[in-house]
């Protein structure tokens, strides 16, 4: 029997989020922390979502080779998250979790370049129905775009494919960093930008904010493709000039691939610096326009990159290692996130949507599978939290269902555990062994911990109706147009059905 997502929600709603706390007590927090604001005011959101920037390459998280003054400043003026995890470290799965608050096992976003179901209720939907003006600028990657061609111009159609974002200067996927293109709001038209991507996307962002009427709150996502690989030119020369003459890689990068990895690392860090400057320009704009006090500024990334660690290709990221799954996350909102604070709350991508709702006094939809962690983020005692989160990868390639490298894992604040379909297992103490060079899985003294982590993993998978199985077994999740027609709970209805808007109440 075919059922819609909304029917699934009615069946599963009572146990989707068993430890969530009602947000009523949290919804007034920003207003109480800013007593001069009108009680009807809500904070703006400016969310800078970078691509493939790993936490360990930033000075805020311990790197000493580059200078990122603007990221450093955001950390000093706001809150740094030390346990933000890309639980499915691939572009499309992460972005889907961020914008729907649901896991890939539910949304069907197991690989890149699939068409998001029209009945998904997205963050853009929820915020624009609560009085916000919503905008997306930059990389989207929740559509097929021009796939299998992934260079040059593509288009994400106006309507449900944009998940409720009203203003649009996005593109699905391309790596034309110089003189690339974005989609316009309608009429299937593209516009070519001049210069480098990070500068151009900021110009589009500033245009959007300049046109906001009065005190209308807005939610703006800006998503540069940096620091993702490209077959073309990576970054302007000025950013290479800022790098040290010699770079170093950690000892978990084997000698056999160290030279190759170092050559790539130079391109990678140059792109990181472009994103730092992009953030600096955003911060300067918010100051110039008097929006600092009432704007939640967020900086994050959709996944990391192996960088040669564990002997794995530099650009690879479908791995359960910290280089791939630990991402930067920082937030600034005066009176809420300020004072150079670190938050160690374990945060999954599915938690971001409901937690942003909590910060802005908005009731999240009943479709949400993540937790509202806003109270924990603010450091409140007895706040909702989670002991472990589910990590995952579904196959051997990013864009197709090819068997190999299927694994599931459990990540806590102190340990990381993963089990592959092949039988391989790893267990690391990430506090004592951050480079993950000492696999404890065969250590007799660690067996009780390994058993506990395996039990935790089983429970996390059961909650998602998840099975560790070959990638090709998911082939019937997609039709010939790469539309999602099935999920872990069974067959779904028409992928172009409208959402059940009653789930917003």
C-alpha positions, 0 to 999 in steps of 0.5 A: 500500500502506498502512503504519503509522508504525512500519513507516516507522520500520523502513524509515527508522531507519538514516538518520533522525538521521545526526549524532546521538551516543549518549546513554550518555556524557551520561545520567549528567551531571546525577547527576555534577553533583549528587553528593549525589543518589541515582544513581537520582534524575532531575531533575523538569521544569517546562516553561512553554510560552507562546503567540505570545511573540516573543524580540524583545519581551523585555528578555532579548533586547534590548527596553527598554520593559517590565520582566519581572523573573521572566524576567530572573531565570530568565535570570540563574540559568540559560541563555538560548538565542539561536538557538531557532527555531520552524521552522513558526511555527504552533501545532499544527505547533510543538507536534507537533514538541515532543512527538513530535520529528518534523517536520510532513512525517512527523506530518501536522501541517501546519495547526491542528485536526487529530487526532494519530495514535494511533500517535505516540510522545509525550514523555509516553509516554517519560517515564511509562515511565521512572518519571516522573509526567506532566502537561499543564495548559493549551492543547493544540491537537493535536486537533480539539476543538470545531472549527470552533467555537473558542470556549468549552468543548471536550474532548480525550478520555482515551487516545491523544489525550493522547499519554501524559500521565497527569494532565490539566487541559488544553483543546484551544483557546479564548481565554476568558482570564477564567473559562475551562475545562479538561478533567478527567482522564476522563468528558468533564467540564470545569471552569470556573476562576475569574479569569484564565488564568495564575493558574488554570493555576498553581493546577492545576499546584501541585495536581498537584505537591502530590500527587506522592508521595515522590521520584517525578520528574515532567514537568509542562507548563504552557501558557497561551494568552497572548499569543495574540489573543482577541476578548474581554478580553486581560488584567487592568487592573493589567498595562496600568498597568505599561506605559509611556504611549508605546510604540515599534515598530521601523523595520521596521513601516511608517508605514501600519500603525504606529498600528494595530500600536501599539494592539494592541501594548499588549494584547500586552505586557500579556499578556506581563507576565501570563506573567512573573508566572506564571513568578515564581509558579512559581519561588516555589513551587519554592523553597517546596517545596524543589524548585529543586535537582532541577528543570529549569525551562524557559520557551519559546514556540511561535512569535512574532508579526509585530507589523506588521514587514515590513508584515504584520498584527500577529497573523500568524506564518506568516512566515520573519522573525525576529519570527515564528520566533525564540522565547525559550528559557531553562533553569535546573537547578543544576549544569547550566544556571546562571551567567547563560550564553548558548547559541547552539546552533541549536535546532529544536522537534524537538530539544527532546524528544530533548535533554530525554531526554538531560538526564534520562538517558532513551533517546529512541524510535527514531521521533525525527527531531530531535537530542539537543543536550544536550551542546551546550546544556551547552557541551561541546566537540565536541558534536553540532550542526547548521549549518542548520535547515529552516523552513516554512509550508504554506499561506495559512490556519492552519486549512484547506488554502488555496493561498498563502504556501507557503514553505520556508527555511533558518536558520543562526546568521548568515543566513536564507533563504526561497523561496516557491512564487510565486518570491519569495526573501529572504536576510538577514544577521541579525547585521548586519541583525536587522530584515531590511530589506536583502534580499541576494537581488539583490546580486551579491556575495551570489550565492555565499551565496544559492546555498549557502543554496539548496543547503542548503535542498534538502538539508534538504527532501530529508531530509524527502522534502519538496516545495514545492507548493500547500496544496491538494495535501495534501488527501488527507493527511486524512480527513473527520474531520481524522484524518491518513491520509498523510504525505510518505512515502505512505499510512498505516494506521488513524489509531487504531492503537496505537504500536509500543512496541518502538521505545522499546527 
